[in-house]
Amino acid sequence: RCRYTKKIAMDRSAMERLQIRLLALAFVLAARPTEGFTVEIIPTNTNEALLLQCVVRNVSNYTLANVTWLHGDKLVVFDSRIMVAVLPLVSNNFTAASFLLRIQQPTYLDAGNYTCIVQLPSRELQIRSIVLQPTLRILGAPNVTSNTSALKVELRCEVSEFGLMAANLQWFKEGRALDTQPAKYVIVSPGTSGRVSTLSISELSVSDSGLYYCKLNGTDIYDRVLLQIYSTDVNV
């Protein structure tokens, strides 16, 4: 009986030591940076590209992370216009990196919901999404007082977000598309990197008053402004 009692006491002591070791191991694992890693999406514009940064922090080794990009509900297909890259955020440190999605010369077709899915070998998974929705804004004085037909007014339509190109913009007056008639309307949308379209209206008269629209082709996105022309001429 003594030997049996002593053996039980030793087994209990070994069990307690094992429990302590397991608790210590659990504490170490809980403190590892792979637990509770963070992901965020940061949009950035340049003159010629749209950059989406999927920033991953607090991982033990970002090179082991599996990153997937979705546009809407479809996988992003990489080609010469849409590319990916990985940039470490700290030199000689594998705990954080930016997984870049670069879209050259973006158009309205590139708008929508983007999702970054990050999975680690430990099967931890995090998903972040961002909606890129372009907006338009017309800049220009809506009220003009004129006593001469030589006066000219300019309306500027700016794509204010996400680098979508001004070449996709179109001007309307009262629902009618405006042509680039040299004597009346001049529309300038500079280059592929421009995000501002300018409508110049010359030889103004009261009949030029009305509702002017700037619309992003292929979408329902637009802005409008009411232009009022007032004349001090008696015979108008």
DOTOR-755658 format. One line per field, with one value per residue: x, y, z of N, C-alpha, C, O in turn; residue in one letter. Coordinates in steps of 0.1 Angstrom, whole numbers, plus 2048, in hexadecimal, padded with zeros to 3 digits. Each point is the difference from the previous one (the first is absolute). Layout:
N
n.xx: X	...
n.yy: Y	...
n.zz: Z	...
ca.xx: X	...
ca.yy: Y	...
ca.zz: Z	...
c.xx: X	...
c.yy: Y	...
c.zz: Z	...
o.xx: X	...
o.yy: Y	...
o.zz: Z	...
aa: A	...
END
This chain:
236
n.xx: 808	80F	804	7F2	802	80F	7F9	7F3	80B	809	7F2	7FC	80F	800	7F2	807	80E	7F6	7F6	80E	807	7F2	800	810	7FC	7F3	80B	80C	7F5	7FB	813	7FA	813	808	808	7ED	804	810	7EA	810	7EB	813	7ED	807	801	7FD	814	80E	801	7F8	802	804	7FC	80A	7F6	814	7EF	815	80F	7F9	7EE	807	815	7FC	805	7ED	80C	7ED	805	7F4	7F9	7FB	7F4	80A	804	80D	7F6	80E	803	7FE	7EB	7FD	806	80E	7FA	816	7F2	815	7F4	805	80E	804	7F0	802	806	80F	7EA	80D	7EB	813	7F1	80C	7F6	808	809	803	7F4	7F3	80B	80D	7F0	7FE	7F5	80A	806	802	808	7FA	80F	7F9	816	802	804	813	7ED	80A	7EE	80B	7F1	800	7F6	803	7FC	802	80F	7EB	80F	7EB	811	7FA	809	7F5	80C	7F2	811	7EE	815	807	7FE	809	7ED	811	7F5	808	7FE	801	807	7F8	811	7ED	7F7	80F	805	7EC	802	80F	812	802	80D	7ED	803	7F7	7F2	7FD	812	805	801	80F	7F8	80E	7ED	80B	7EF	800	7FF	806	803	802	808	806	807	812	80F	7F8	802	80D	7EB	80C	7F1	807	7FA	7FF	80C	80C	7F4	7F2	803	810	7F0	808	7F2	810	801	803	806	7FB	80F	7EC	7FF	7FE	814	7F6	806	7F7	7FD	7FA	7FE	80A	7F2	810	7EC	814	805	803	813	7F0
n.yy: 7F4	7F6	7EA	7F2	7FB	7F0	7EA	7F8	7FA	7EB	7EE	7FC	7F4	7EA	7F5	7FD	7EE	7EB	7FB	7F9	7EB	7F1	7FE	7F3	7EA	7F7	7FD	7ED	7EC	7FE	7F6	7EB	806	7EB	802	7F8	7EF	80E	806	807	809	7FD	80D	7F7	816	7F6	808	7F2	808	7EB	80E	7EB	80F	7ED	810	7F7	7FF	806	805	7EB	7FB	815	7FB	802	816	7F8	808	804	800	80E	7F7	80D	7F9	813	7EB	808	80B	7F0	817	801	7F8	7EA	810	7EF	808	7FA	80A	7F9	7F8	7EA	811	7F2	807	7EE	812	808	800	807	7FA	801	810	7F5	814	7F2	815	806	7ED	80B	7FC	813	80B	80C	7ED	80D	7ED	807	7F1	803	7F6	7FB	801	814	806	809	807	808	808	804	80D	7FF	811	7F4	811	7FA	810	806	80A	808	802	80E	811	7FB	80D	801	80D	800	808	7EB	806	813	808	7FF	7EE	802	7EF	803	7F3	801	7F7	801	7F1	7FB	816	803	7F0	811	7F3	7FD	812	801	80B	809	7FF	804	7F8	815	7EE	802	80E	7F3	808	7FC	7FB	7EA	7EE	805	7EE	807	7F1	810	7FF	7F4	811	806	811	809	800	805	809	7FE	80F	7FA	814	807	7EE	811	804	810	810	7FD	7EF	807	7F4	7F8	7F9	7F4	806	7FF	816	7F8	7FA	80A	80E	80A	809	80B	7FB	80E	7FF	80B	806	807	7EC	812	804	7FA
n.zz: 800	80E	7FD	809	816	806	7FE	810	813	7FF	804	815	80B	7FE	80D	815	805	802	814	810	800	809	817	809	800	810	813	802	805	816	809	7FC	7F6	803	815	7F6	7F2	7FB	7FF	7F2	7FE	7F3	802	7ED	805	7EC	7FB	809	815	7FC	812	7FB	811	7F8	80D	7FB	810	808	7F0	801	7F4	7FF	806	816	800	808	7EF	80B	7E9	80E	7ED	811	7EF	7F9	7F9	811	7EE	806	802	7E9	7FF	7FD	80E	7FF	815	800	80E	7FF	812	802	800	7EE	7F2	80D	80C	7F1	7FA	7EF	806	7F4	803	7F0	804	7F0	804	816	800	7F2	7EE	800	7F5	813	7FF	810	7F5	815	7F1	816	7F3	815	801	80B	7EA	808	80A	7EE	809	7ED	80A	7EA	80A	7ED	80E	7EA	803	7FE	7F3	803	7F2	810	7F5	814	80D	7EF	808	7F3	7FC	805	7EA	806	809	80F	7F9	815	7F2	816	7EF	815	7F5	80B	7F2	810	803	809	7F0	800	7FD	816	7FE	80C	7ED	813	7EE	816	80A	7FF	7F4	810	7F0	7F4	809	7ED	7F2	802	7F4	815	7F2	816	7F1	810	7EB	7FD	7FE	7EB	80F	7EF	806	7EE	80E	7EB	80F	7EB	7FF	812	806	7FC	7EA	805	801	814	7F9	80F	7ED	815	7EB	813	7F0	7F5	803	815	7F9	811	7F0	812	7EC	813	7EA	80E	7EE	80A	7F9	7FA	7F6	7F4	7F4	80E
ca.xx: 7F8	808	806	7F5	7FD	80B	7FF	7F5	805	809	7F8	7F9	80B	803	7F4	7FF	80B	7FC	7F6	807	806	7F6	7FC	80B	800	7F4	803	809	7F9	7F7	807	806	7FA	7F7	7F3	7FA	806	7F7	800	7F8	802	802	801	80A	800	80B	7FB	7FE	7FC	7F9	807	7F9	80A	7FB	80B	7FF	80A	800	801	80E	807	7F6	803	7F8	7F2	7F9	7F8	7F7	7F8	7F3	7F9	7F2	801	809	80F	807	809	80C	805	809	7FA	7FD	80C	802	80D	801	80A	802	7FF	80C	80B	804	7F5	7F6	7F4	7F6	802	7F5	7FE	7FB	7F9	802	7F8	805	7F6	7F2	7F4	7F4	7FF	808	7F9	7F8	804	80D	802	80D	7FF	80E	800	80D	801	7F9	7F2	7FA	7FB	7FA	7FB	7FD	7FB	7FF	7F8	805	7F6	804	7F6	802	7FD	801	805	7FE	7F6	7F4	7F9	809	7F9	807	7FB	807	800	80D	803	801	7FF	805	7FB	80A	7FB	80B	7FF	806	805	804	808	7F9	804	7F7	7FC	7F3	7F6	7F9	7F8	7F3	7F8	7F2	7FF	806	80E	806	80B	80B	7FE	80A	7FA	7F8	805	80D	801	80E	802	80F	808	7FB	802	7F8	7F4	7F7	7FB	7FC	7F7	800	7F5	803	7F5	7F4	7F3	7F6	7FC	809	7FC	7FA	806	80B	804	80C	7FC	80A	7FA	7FE	7FB	7F5	807	800	7FD	7F9	800	7F7	807	7F7	806	7F8	806	7FD	7FC	7F2	7FB	805
ca.yy: 80C	80C	802	804	80E	809	801	809	80D	804	802	80D	80A	801	806	80E	807	800	80A	80D	801	802	80E	809	7FF	808	80E	804	800	80B	80D	800	80B	7FB	801	80E	809	80A	802	80C	804	80E	804	80B	804	807	806	7F6	7F3	7FF	7F6	7FB	7F9	7F8	800	7F5	802	7F7	7F2	7FB	800	804	7F9	7F4	804	7FE	80C	7FF	80C	7FE	80C	7FB	7F2	7F9	801	80A	7F9	809	801	80B	80C	7FE	7F9	7FF	800	7FF	809	800	80E	803	7F9	7F5	7FD	7F8	800	808	802	805	7F8	80B	7FE	80C	800	80A	807	7FB	806	7FD	7F2	7FB	804	7F5	7FA	7F8	7F9	7FA	7F5	7FC	7F4	7FC	7F1	7FC	800	80C	806	80D	806	80E	805	80E	804	80B	806	80D	80B	80B	80D	80A	80D	80B	809	7FD	80C	809	80D	803	80B	7FE	7F3	7FB	7F9	7F1	7FA	7F3	7F7	7F5	7F4	7F9	7F3	804	7F5	7F3	800	7FD	80A	80A	7FC	7F9	80A	806	80C	801	80C	7FD	7F3	7FF	7FF	80C	7FD	809	80A	80B	80D	800	7F7	7F9	7F6	7FC	7F5	7FE	7F4	7F5	801	80B	7FD	80C	804	80E	805	80E	805	80E	807	7FE	808	7FB	7F3	7F6	7FC	7F2	7F6	7F9	7F3	7F9	7F2	7F6	7F7	7F2	800	80A	80A	80D	80D	80A	80E	809	80C	80B	80B	80D	80A	80E	806	803	7F7	7F2
ca.zz: 800	801	7F3	7F7	804	7FB	7F1	7FD	803	7F6	7F4	802	7FF	7F1	7FA	803	7F8	7F2	7FF	800	7F3	7F6	802	7FB	7F1	7FB	802	7F6	7F4	800	7FF	7F3	7F8	7F6	806	800	7F7	7FB	7F2	7FB	7F2	7FF	7F2	7FD	7F2	7F9	7F4	7F6	805	80C	808	80C	808	80A	809	80A	80B	80B	7FC	803	7F3	7F5	7F4	800	7FF	7F3	7FE	7F4	7FE	7F8	7FB	801	804	7F6	802	7F7	7F7	7FE	7F2	7FF	806	80E	805	80F	805	80F	805	80E	806	808	7FA	809	80A	7F8	807	7FA	7F2	7F8	7F4	7F7	7F4	7F8	7F4	7F8	7F8	803	7FA	808	801	80B	80D	806	80D	800	80C	802	809	805	808	805	801	80C	7FC	803	7F4	802	7F4	800	7F3	7FE	7F4	7F9	7F8	7FC	801	7F7	806	7F6	806	7F7	804	7F9	7FD	7F8	7FB	7F4	7F7	7F4	7FB	800	80D	800	80D	800	80A	802	806	806	806	80D	807	7FA	7F4	7F4	7F6	7FB	7F3	801	804	7F4	804	7FB	804	800	7FB	7F2	800	7FA	7F6	801	7F5	803	802	80C	80B	7FF	80B	801	80A	7FD	801	807	80E	805	807	7FF	7F3	800	7F6	7FE	7F8	7FB	7FA	809	800	80A	7FC	805	80D	801	809	7F9	806	7FD	803	7FE	7F6	804	80D	804	809	7F9	808	7F7	805	7F9	7FC	7FD	7F9	801	7F6	802	7F3	7FE	7F5	801
c.xx: 808	806	7F5	7FC	80A	800	7F5	804	809	7F9	7F9	80A	803	7F5	7FF	80B	7FC	7F5	807	807	7F6	7FA	80A	800	7F4	802	809	7F9	7F7	808	807	7F9	7F7	7F2	7FA	808	7F6	802	7F8	803	801	801	809	7FF	80D	7FA	7FC	7FB	7F8	807	7F7	80A	7F8	80B	7FD	80B	7FE	7FF	80F	808	7F6	802	7F7	7F1	7FB	7F6	7F8	7F9	7F3	7FC	7F1	801	809	80E	806	809	80C	804	80A	7FB	7FE	80B	800	80E	800	80B	800	7FF	80C	80B	804	7F6	7F5	7F2	7F5	804	7F4	7FF	7F9	7F8	800	7F8	804	7F4	7F2	7F5	7F5	7FD	807	7F9	7FA	807	80D	801	80E	7FE	80E	7FF	80E	800	7F9	7F1	7F8	7FC	7FA	7FC	7FD	7FB	7FF	7F8	806	7F6	803	7F4	805	7FD	803	804	7FE	7F5	7F3	7F8	80A	7F7	809	7FA	807	800	80D	804	800	7FF	806	7FA	80A	7F9	80C	7FC	808	806	805	806	7F9	802	7F5	7FB	7F3	7F5	7F9	7F7	7F3	7FA	7F2	7FE	806	80F	806	80C	80A	7FF	809	7FA	7F9	806	80E	802	80F	801	80F	805	7F9	801	7F8	7F3	7F6	7FC	7FA	7F7	801	7F5	803	7F4	7F3	7F4	7F7	7FC	80A	7FD	7FA	807	80A	804	80E	7FE	80C	7FA	7FF	7FB	7F5	806	801	800	7FA	801	7F6	808	7F6	808	7F7	807	7FB	7FD	7F1	7FA	806	7F5
c.yy: 80D	803	805	80F	80A	802	80A	80E	805	803	80E	80B	802	806	80F	808	801	80B	80E	802	803	80E	80A	800	808	80F	805	800	80C	80D	801	80A	7FA	7FF	80E	809	80A	802	80D	803	80F	804	80C	803	805	806	7F5	7F2	802	7F5	7FD	7F8	7F7	7FE	7F6	803	7F5	7F1	7FB	800	803	7F8	7F3	803	7FE	80B	7FE	80D	7FD	80E	7FC	7F2	7F8	802	80B	7F8	80A	7FF	80C	80D	7FF	7F7	800	800	7FF	809	7FE	80E	803	7F7	7F5	7FC	7FA	801	809	803	806	7F8	80A	7FA	80D	7FF	80C	806	7FB	807	7FD	7F1	7FA	805	7F4	7FB	7F8	7F9	7F9	7F4	7FB	7F3	7FC	7F1	7FB	7FF	80C	808	80E	806	80F	804	80F	802	80C	805	80E	80A	80B	80D	80A	80D	80B	809	7FE	80D	80A	80C	805	80C	7FF	7F1	7F9	7F9	7F1	7FB	7F2	7F8	7F4	7F4	7F7	7F2	800	7F4	7F5	801	7FC	80B	809	7FD	7F9	809	805	80B	7FF	80D	7FC	7F2	7FE	801	80C	7FB	80B	80A	80B	80D	802	7F9	7FA	7F8	7FB	7F6	7FC	7F2	7F4	801	80B	7FB	80B	802	80E	803	80F	804	80F	806	7FE	808	7F9	7F2	7F5	7FC	7F2	7F7	7F9	7F4	7FC	7F2	7F7	7F5	7F1	7FE	809	80B	80E	80B	80A	80E	808	80D	80B	80B	80C	80A	80E	807	802	7F6	7F3	7F7
c.zz: 800	7F2	7F7	803	7FB	7F1	7FC	803	7F5	7F3	801	7FF	7F1	7F9	802	7F8	7F1	7FE	800	7F3	7F5	801	7FA	7F1	7FB	801	7F4	7F2	7FF	7FD	7F2	7F7	7F6	805	7FF	7F6	7FA	7F1	7FD	7F2	7FF	7F1	7FE	7F1	7FB	7F3	7F6	806	80D	808	80C	808	80A	80B	80B	80A	80B	7FC	803	7F3	7F5	7F3	7FF	7FF	7F1	7FF	7F2	7FF	7F8	7FC	7FF	806	7F7	804	7F7	7F7	7FD	7F2	800	806	80F	806	80F	803	80F	805	80F	806	809	7FB	80B	80A	7F8	806	7F9	7F1	7FA	7F4	7F6	7F4	7F8	7F3	7F8	7F8	803	7F9	809	802	80C	80E	805	80D	7FE	80D	800	80B	803	809	803	800	80C	7FD	805	7F4	803	7F2	802	7F2	800	7F3	7FA	7F6	7FC	802	7F7	807	7F5	808	7F6	805	7F9	7FB	7F9	7FB	7F5	7F8	7F3	7FC	800	80D	7FE	80E	7FF	80C	801	807	805	805	80D	807	7F7	7F2	7F3	7F6	7FB	7F1	800	803	7F3	806	7F9	804	7FE	7F9	7F2	801	7F9	7F7	802	7F4	803	803	80D	80C	7FD	80C	800	80B	7FE	803	807	80F	806	807	800	7F2	800	7F4	7FF	7F7	7FD	7FA	808	7FD	80A	7FD	805	80F	800	809	7F8	809	7FC	804	7FD	7F7	805	80E	802	808	7F8	80B	7F6	807	7F7	7FC	7FC	7FA	801	7F7	804	7F3	7FF	7F6	801	7FD
o.xx: 7FD	800	802	7FE	7FE	803	802	7FD	800	803	7FF	7FD	802	802	7FD	7FE	803	801	7FC	7FF	803	7FE	7FD	802	802	7FC	7FF	802	7FE	7FA	805	7F4	7F8	7F6	807	801	7F4	80B	7F5	80B	7F8	809	800	7FF	807	7F4	7F7	7FD	801	801	7FB	806	7F9	809	7F6	80C	7F6	7F9	809	80C	7F9	7F7	7FF	7F8	807	7F6	806	7FA	801	801	7FD	806	7FF	804	7FC	809	7FE	801	805	807	800	801	7F9	809	7F5	80B	7F7	805	802	7FE	800	804	7FA	7F7	7F5	80C	7F5	809	7F4	804	7FB	801	7FE	7F7	7F9	801	801	7FA	7FD	805	7FE	807	800	7FE	804	7FC	808	7F8	809	7F6	7FC	7F8	7F4	808	7F9	807	7F9	805	800	802	801	7FD	801	7F5	80B	7F7	80B	7FA	802	7F7	800	7F7	80A	7F5	80C	7F3	800	801	802	80A	7F7	805	7FE	7FF	804	7FA	808	7F6	80C	807	7FB	800	807	800	7F5	7F6	7F9	7F5	806	7FB	7FE	804	7FB	7F6	800	806	7FB	808	7FE	809	7FF	806	7FD	803	802	7FF	804	7FD	803	7FF	7F5	7F9	800	7FA	7F6	809	7F8	803	7FD	7FE	801	7F6	7F5	801	803	7FC	7FC	806	7FA	80A	7FD	801	804	7FC	807	7F7	809	7FE	7FC	7F9	805	7FD	802	802	7FF	804	7F7	80A	7F5	80C	7F5	7FC	7F9	7F5	80A	802
o.yy: 809	80C	809	808	80B	80B	808	809	80C	80A	807	80B	80B	808	807	80B	80A	807	809	80B	809	807	80A	80A	807	807	80B	80A	806	80A	80A	801	808	7FF	809	80C	7FD	7FE	801	7FD	808	7FB	809	7F7	807	7FE	803	7F7	80A	7F5	808	7F6	806	7F8	800	801	7F9	7F8	809	803	7F7	7FF	7FA	7F6	803	801	7FE	805	7F8	80A	7F8	7FD	7F3	80B	800	7F8	80B	7F5	804	809	809	7F5	808	7FD	803	7FF	803	809	80C	7F4	802	7FB	806	7F8	800	801	7FF	800	803	7F6	80A	7F6	80C	7F9	7FB	80C	7F9	7FC	7F5	7FC	7F5	808	7F6	806	7FB	803	7FD	800	800	7F9	7F4	7FD	801	7FF	802	7FE	804	7FC	807	7F9	80B	7FA	809	7FC	802	801	801	804	7FE	7FC	801	7FF	803	7FE	802	800	80A	7F7	7F5	7F9	7FB	806	7F9	805	7FA	802	7FC	7FF	800	802	7FE	7F6	7FD	80C	7FC	805	7FE	7FB	802	800	7FC	806	7FC	7FE	7F5	808	804	7F8	80A	800	807	808	80B	805	7FC	805	7FB	803	7F7	7FB	801	7F8	802	7F6	801	801	803	7FD	807	7FB	808	7FA	7FC	80C	7F6	7F8	7F4	7F7	7FC	804	7F9	801	802	7FD	802	7F9	7FB	7F5	808	807	800	7FE	7FF	801	7FE	807	7FE	805	800	801	802	80C	7F8	7FB	7FD	7F4
o.zz: 7F9	7FC	7F8	7F7	7FC	7FB	7F7	7F8	7FC	7F9	7F6	7FA	7FB	7F6	7F7	7FB	7F9	7F5	7F8	7FB	7F7	7F6	7FA	7FA	7F6	7F8	7FB	7F8	7F5	7FB	7FC	801	7FA	7F8	804	803	800	7FA	806	7FB	806	7F9	808	7F8	808	7FD	7F7	7F8	807	7FB	807	7FC	808	7FE	807	7FD	800	806	800	801	7FC	7F8	7F6	7FF	7F7	807	7F6	80A	7F6	807	7F7	80A	800	805	7F4	805	7FC	7F9	80A	803	807	7FC	807	7F8	806	7FB	807	7FA	802	7FE	80C	80B	7F7	7FD	805	7FD	805	7F8	802	7FA	804	7F9	804	7FB	7F7	7FE	80A	809	805	80A	7FA	806	7F8	80B	7F7	80B	7F7	809	7F8	800	800	809	7FF	7F6	80A	7F6	80A	7F6	80A	7F6	806	7F6	809	7FF	7FD	809	7FA	809	7F4	808	7F3	7F8	805	7FA	801	7FF	7F8	809	7FD	801	7F9	809	7F6	80B	7F6	80B	7F8	807	800	80A	7F5	7F9	7F6	803	7FE	7FC	7F5	802	7F6	80B	7F4	80A	7F4	7F9	7FB	806	7F5	804	807	7F7	80A	808	805	80A	7F5	80C	7F6	80C	7F8	80B	804	807	80C	7FB	808	7F7	809	7F5	809	7F5	808	7FE	7FA	7FC	806	809	7FF	805	7F6	807	7F6	80C	7F5	80C	7F6	804	807	805	7F7	807	7F5	80B	7F4	80C	7F4	809	7F8	806	7FB	800	804	7FF	805	801	7F9	800
aa: R	C	R	Y	T	K	K	I	A	M	D	R	S	A	M	E	R	L	Q	I	R	L	L	A	L	A	F	V	L	A	A	R	P	T	E	G	F	T	V	E	I	I	P	T	N	T	N	E	A	L	L	L	Q	C	V	V	R	N	V	S	N	Y	T	L	A	N	V	T	W	L	H	G	D	K	L	V	V	F	D	S	R	I	M	V	A	V	L	P	L	V	S	N	N	F	T	A	A	S	F	L	L	R	I	Q	Q	P	T	Y	L	D	A	G	N	Y	T	C	I	V	Q	L	P	S	R	E	L	Q	I	R	S	I	V	L	Q	P	T	L	R	I	L	G	A	P	N	V	T	S	N	T	S	A	L	K	V	E	L	R	C	E	V	S	E	F	G	L	M	A	A	N	L	Q	W	F	K	E	G	R	A	L	D	T	Q	P	A	K	Y	V	I	V	S	P	G	T	S	G	R	V	S	T	L	S	I	S	E	L	S	V	S	D	S	G	L	Y	Y	C	K	L	N	G	T	D	I	Y	D	R	V	L	L	Q	I	Y	S	T	D	V	N	V
END
